[in-house]
Amino acid sequence: MRLSIVIPTLNESAHIGGLLTDLAPARQAGHELILVDGGSGDGTIEGAARLVDRSIQAPRGRACQMNAGANAATGEVLWFLHADTRLPLEAPVALLAACRAGAAWGRFDVRLSGCPRLLRLVERLMNLRSRVTGIATGDQGIFVTRAAFEQAGGFPDIPLMEDIALSKALRRQAPPACLRIRIVTSSRRWEDQGVIRTILLMWRLRLAYALGADPRRLARLYGN
């Protein structure tokens, strides 16, 4: 079973090196790394060229970029990772074990990179919420079989909440495999904009989306 690992980027030269280093053993084992750039001007593509199998360009937007990567992928399982993610060595092994056991899709528990104690509560609530609701977010490293991804129609072409929308479509097919191995996601937004302020913003956006708000307006509020 071969993985195609899709990484959407936009000006991530300062962060993506760590992830690509973490993924080097998976690449050496024959899995595929695809970088999908949305128009970086900071040398992201050039810096990553030696460490990925394919670099492609797509119109800016995480959903559009990830769909482009999925279309170019050759593996049976798609794994979508943010450029500022860090992985424990056992993450790909656990993912493949879950798929071989019959999982159609899933995600990892997450740990935020920062030190503030409040972030420990945030990450615990993120993992609990995901486990209870069966909804995954992009920073939890969503993985999905190609068949399930195609049946779900891929990521909807919206500028925000594309991960929530895909999770809901996949959840109609099967519950997610909720892997307890923790991948690390950057807490830079929380720390730059304030932990409490960011939590409240996230809750506001999720509630508005659940009530039918236009994702384009929510993206402007989020700062995309």
N, C-alpha and C positions, 0 to 999 in steps of 0.2 A: 504494500500500500504506500503510494508516494504522496508526499505533501507538496502543495504549491503555497508558498508563503508570500502573501501580498502586503506590501507596505506602501501606503499613500504618503507622499511627502510634499511639503511646501516650505522651503527655506529652513531645512532641518539639519544643515551641515554640522551644527554644534552638538547635536544630540544623537544622530543616527549611528555613529561609529560604535557605540556601546552595544546596541542591538545587533548589528551585523557581526560583531565579534562573538556575541552569545550564540548566534545562529551558524557560525562557521562549522561546528561539528555536524549539524544537520545537513548542511550543504555538502560536506565531505562524504556523508552517508548516502548521497544521491537525491536528496530533496531539493526542490527548486525555489529560488529566491527571486521575486519579481518586485522591482521598485517602480512605482507609478508616480511620476512627478506632475504637479499642477502648475508649473511655471516658476520654479525657483530661480532666484538671481544671486544666490550665495555660494554656488559651487556644490550643491547637494549631489547632483547627478555625477559630476566629475569625481568627487571624493568617494562615492560609493561604487564606482564602475567595476573595480577589481573584486569587489566583495559580493556581487550579486550575479545572477545568471542572465537577467534581462533588465534593461532600463527602458521604460516606455513613457511617453508623455500623453496626458489626457487633459481635457478642460478642467479648470480648477473646481474643486468640490469633492469632498471625501467620498460620497456615494458614487459619483461618476468615475472617479479614479479607481475605486475598488472594483467596480463592475468591469472596467477596462482591464484590470489585472486578472480578474476571473476569466474573462474571455480569452486572454493570452495564455492562461495556465494549462498545463498538461497533466497535473496530478489528479488523483481521485478524491483528495480531501483538500479543501481550501482553508487557509488559516490567515486571518486578517489581523495585522498588528500595527499599532501606532509607532511612529518613529522614535518616540522617547520612552519606549518600553524596555525593561531589562528582564531577562529570563533565567531561571535556574536551569541547570543542565538537564534535569529530568523532565522538563516540560514537554518537549516533543515526544518522548517515550510514553508519557502518560496519555497524551492526546491520541496517539496511534492505538494504544491499548484500549481506550474507550471506544474508538471507532471499530476496532476489530471485534469488540464485545457487542456491537450492534447500535451504538449511538449514532444518530443521524446528524446531530449537532451538539454544541456545548460551549462552555466558557470556563475560565479559571477564576479562582478567588484572586483578589487584588490587594496589594499593599502600596500605599502612597509613599513616595520617596522622602518626604520631609520629616523633620524631627518634632515639630509641635505636637504635644500630647493630644490635642483635639483631633488631629488627623488620624490617630489610632481609632477613635470612635467613629469617624467618618468612614474609614475603610471597613470596619466591622458592620456598620449599617448597610453599606453598599453590598457587601457579600450576602448578608441576611436577606435584604430586599430581593436580590436577584434569585436567591434560592427559593424564597416563598412565592414570588410572582412568576418565575420562569422567564423573566426578561433579562437580557444581557446588554451591557453597554460596550462600546468599542474598546475602551481601555481594559476590558476583561479578556481580550484575546479571543474573539469569537472564531470558532472553527465549525465547518459544515461540510458534509459530503457534497460532491458536485451534483448528484441527483437531487438532493434535498434543496440545494441552493437554486437550481433551475426550476424545480417545482414551485418554489416560493416566488419566483420571478426576479430574483436578485435584489439588490438594494433599490428602493424607490428613489427616483431622481428628485430629492428634496435636499435643501441646504443644511438641515439639522434634524435630529431624531431619526436618521436613517437606520441606526442600529436598533432603536426601539421598534420601528416598523418591521424590520426584517425579523426580529425576535418574535413578534406577534404572529407573523406568517409562518415561521418555522414551528412555533409552539402548537399550531393547529395540526402539524404533521406528527410531532412527537415532543415529549418533554426534553429539556436540555440535560446533558451530562454536566453536572456542576462539580468541577474538579477542585479539590481543596489545596492543591499546590498553588502557591502564591506567586504571581508575576508582579513586577514592580512597575508602577506607572508614575510619571512625573507629577509632583504636586505644585508645579510652578504657578499654575493659575490660582490655586488656593492661596499660596503664599504671596503672590504679587498683588492680588486683589482683596485679600483678607479671607480667612477661613469662614467666618460667620456669614459675611456678605456673599461669598460664593455658594455656600450651602443654601441660603435663602433664594438666590438667583436660580439655582438648579431646581429647587422645589417649585418655584413659580413657573419655570419653563415647562417642567413635566406636567404640572397641573393644567396649564394652558393648552398643551398639546393634547392631553387626554380629553379636554373639553372641546376640541376641534379647532384650535387656533391655527392660523396659517404658518407653516414652518418657516417661510421666508421672513415673516415679521419676527418670529422667535429667534432666527439666526441673527437678525440685526440687534436684538436685545442681548444676545450672547456675546456679540462682538466679532462674528465671522465676517 
